[in-house]
């Protein structure tokens, strides 16, 4: 089963899923800094089967972008 985006991001950032909202993105959440973003990227790779590339790192930098990816996969 593919985890929903909020759960995946919260687990990668080691924070409560309730702290992830529509505005959550790299640099706009206390735990979503550059190191946290690497964790999110690794989670995307593991759970969604996405290869991490420069484009992936830039493209999937928000809950909104990751949620769109999730919707395309379910």
N, C-alpha and C positions, 0 to 999 in steps of 0.2 A: 504494500500500500504506500502510495506517495503521500508524505506529510503535507499538510496545508502550509502555505508560505509563512504565516505568522508563527506557527509552531516551529518550523524549520529555522527561521531567523532567530527566534528567541533561544532555541537550543544552541545554535552556533554562537550567539553572543552571551550565553549563560545569564539570561535575564528572564523576568516574568513575561509571558506572552501578552499580558495586559498592557505592558509598557510599549509594545509595538503598535503604532497606529498608522493611519493613512499618510501622515507626514514623515514617517520614519524612513531614514535614508542615511547613507554614508555622511558622517559629519553633523547629522541632525538628531542623533540619539546618543546618550551618554556612553553607551558601550560600542556603538558602531563607528569606531575609528579605523585607521588603516589596518591595524592588526585584527580587529573584529571583522573587517571586511574580508580579510583572507579566510577567516573561519566560515563566513557566509559563502564565499566562493567554493571552498572545499565541500561544504554541505550541498551546494547545488550540484557539484560534480558527482558526489556520492549518491544523492537521492534522485536527481533528475537526469543523470547520465550526460552532463554537459562538459565538454572539454574546456578547461580554463585557458583562456587566451586573453590578450590585451583587450580585445573587443568585448569578451564576456565580462571582464572586470569593470569596464566602463559602462556597459549596457545594463547590467543587473545591479544597480547601486541603490535601489529603493524597494520598499514593499510593493509599490505600484507595479514596477517592472517585473518583479519576481512573481507577483500575483497573475500578471498577464501570461507569463510563461506557464504557470501552473494551470490556468484555465485552458491553455492550448493542449495540455497533456492529459486532461481528464475528460 
